[in-house]
């Protein structure tokens, strides 16, 4: 019979949530673009999928109303911001020193580690658990947060979140890949320097903001 209308609506709301949390061009978006330019569309897309899985976890916590976890994150906000900022600094450092010629050579030899791309993006997304509050705001706005769902409905909603995020990362990596074919290695090298610097500065801003709170 297919999905019932309320369940289809739940899926659509999940897709909207996944899109809204993914589209803003933060560190993950920059990472996806950088990896696409250096290693190809698949590397960028797989990185995005890592972020999408982390987003599913945030959506799960929000939808189940796990107040213990949310309160713990709120109480330890300073610690999480410092830890997350340091991880962003590490990613920025890695991007800055990425050698596009080596990355291209590894891709041609089929030695690019997609599992590392996935895990690093997954951890980078999880390193900012304050994103849960973004999910709370979005899901409350579209009437998901606090709504009682059975296991089937919860699965549909989470699948929607993942699908929405995955569609965005596929789109972004595909756009970046079109430019990749027109960009020379020297230009990619400079883009790595600029991108790494931007991400590094973002990490510094996150850490410094702790002392300004």
C-alpha positions in Angstrom: 0.0 0.0 0.0 3.0 2.3 0.4 3.5 5.0 3.0 0.4 6.5 4.6 -0.1 10.2 4.2 1.1 11.2 7.7 4.2 9.1 7.3 4.9 10.7 3.9 4.6 14.1 5.5 7.0 13.0 8.2 9.5 11.9 5.5 9.2 15.3 3.8 9.7 17.1 7.1 12.8 15.0 7.7 14.2 15.9 4.2 13.6 19.6 4.9 15.4 19.3 8.2 18.4 17.5 6.5 18.6 20.2 3.9 18.3 23.1 6.3 21.1 21.9 8.6 23.4 21.0 5.7 23.1 24.0 3.2 24.9 26.7 5.3 28.5 26.6 4.2 30.4 25.8 7.4 33.5 23.7 7.9 31.8 20.5 6.4 30.8 22.3 3.3 34.3 23.7 2.8 35.7 20.2 3.5 33.5 18.6 0.9 34.5 21.1 -1.8 38.2 20.8 -0.9 38.2 17.0 -1.1 36.2 17.0 -4.3 38.7 19.3 -5.9 41.7 17.3 -4.6 40.4 13.7 -4.9 37.2 13.7 -6.9 33.5 13.8 -6.5 33.2 10.4 -4.7 35.6 11.6 -1.9 33.6 14.8 -1.4 30.3 13.0 -1.5 31.4 10.3 1.0 32.6 13.0 3.3 29.2 14.5 3.1 27.6 11.2 3.9 29.7 11.1 7.1 28.2 14.4 8.1 24.7 13.1 7.2 25.0 10.1 9.6 26.1 12.5 12.4 23.1 14.6 11.6 20.9 11.6 12.0 22.2 11.1 15.5 21.5 14.7 16.4 18.0 14.3 15.0 17.5 11.1 16.9 18.5 12.7 20.2 16.2 15.7 19.5 13.2 13.7 18.4 13.4 11.3 21.4 13.7 14.3 23.7 16.7 12.9 25.5 16.9 15.8 28.0 19.7 14.1 30.0 22.0 14.4 26.9 20.8 17.8 26.0 21.3 19.2 29.5 24.7 17.6 29.7 25.7 19.3 26.5 24.4 22.6 27.8 26.2 22.2 31.1 29.5 21.2 29.3 29.1 23.7 26.5 32.5 25.3 27.1 34.3 22.0 27.0 32.6 20.9 23.8 33.3 24.3 22.1 37.0 24.0 22.9 37.2 20.4 21.8 35.3 21.1 18.6 37.4 24.2 17.9 40.6 22.2 18.3 39.3 19.6 15.9 38.4 22.2 13.4 42.0 23.6 13.8 43.4 20.2 13.0 41.2 19.8 9.9 42.3 23.3 8.7 45.9 22.3 9.2 45.4 19.1 7.2 43.7 21.0 4.4 46.5 23.6 4.3 49.2 21.0 3.8 47.3 18.8 1.4 49.3 18.1 -1.8 46.9 18.0 -4.7 49.4 16.2 -7.0 49.8 13.4 -4.4 46.0 13.2 -3.9 45.4 13.0 -7.7 48.1 10.3 -7.9 46.5 8.2 -5.2 43.1 8.6 -6.8 44.5 7.3 -10.1 46.1 4.4 -8.2 42.7 3.8 -6.5 44.3 4.2 -3.1 42.1 7.1 -1.8 40.8 6.1 1.7 37.1 6.8 1.4 36.6 5.3 4.9 38.9 8.0 6.3 37.0 10.7 4.4 33.7 9.4 5.9 35.0 9.0 9.5 36.8 12.4 9.6 33.7 14.3 8.4 31.5 12.2 10.8 33.8 13.2 13.8 34.0 16.8 12.7 30.2 17.1 12.7 29.9 15.3 16.0 32.6 17.6 17.5 29.9 20.3 17.5 27.1 18.8 19.6 25.8 22.3 20.1 24.3 21.6 16.6 21.6 19.7 18.6 20.1 23.1 19.5 19.9 24.0 15.8 18.0 20.7 15.3 15.7 21.7 18.2 14.9 25.0 16.6 14.3 23.6 13.1 12.3 20.6 14.2 10.2 22.7 16.5 9.5 25.1 13.6 8.2 22.2 11.4 6.4 20.5 14.3 8.6 17.4 14.7 10.3 18.1 18.0 8.3 16.6 20.9 6.0 14.7 18.6 5.5 11.1 19.7 6.6 8.6 17.1 6.7 4.8 17.0 9.8 3.0 15.7 8.5 2.9 12.1 7.7 6.7 12.1 11.1 7.5 13.8 12.9 5.5 11.1 11.0 7.3 8.3 11.9 10.7 9.8 15.6 9.8 10.2 15.7 8.4 6.7 14.3 11.8 5.5 17.0 13.7 7.4 19.7 11.5 5.9 18.2 11.8 2.4 17.9 15.6 2.6 21.5 15.9 3.7 22.7 13.4 1.1 21.0 15.2 -1.7 22.7 18.4 -0.7 26.2 16.8 -0.5 25.7 15.1 -3.8 24.7 18.4 -5.4 27.6 20.3 -3.8 30.2 17.7 -4.7 28.8 17.5 -8.3 29.1 21.3 -8.7 32.6 21.4 -7.3 33.6 18.5 -9.6 32.5 20.4 -12.7 35.0 23.2 -11.7 37.6 20.6 -10.9 37.9 19.6 -14.5 38.8 23.2 -15.5 41.2 24.0 -12.6 44.9 23.3 -12.8 46.9 21.6 -9.9 48.6 24.9 -9.1 45.2 26.6 -8.6 44.0 23.7 -6.4 47.2 24.1 -4.4 46.4 27.7 -3.7 42.8 26.9 -3.0 44.0 24.4 -0.3 46.1 27.1 1.3 43.1 29.6 1.3 40.6 27.0 2.4 42.9 25.6 5.1 43.5 29.1 6.4 39.7 29.9 6.5 38.9 26.7 8.3 41.8 27.3 10.7 40.6 30.8 11.5 37.1 29.4 12.0 38.5 27.0 14.6 40.3 29.8 16.4 37.1 31.9 16.4 35.3 28.9 18.0 37.9 28.5 20.7 38.3 32.3 21.4 34.5 32.7 21.7 34.6 30.5 24.8 36.4 33.3 26.7 34.0 35.9 25.3 30.9 34.2 26.6 
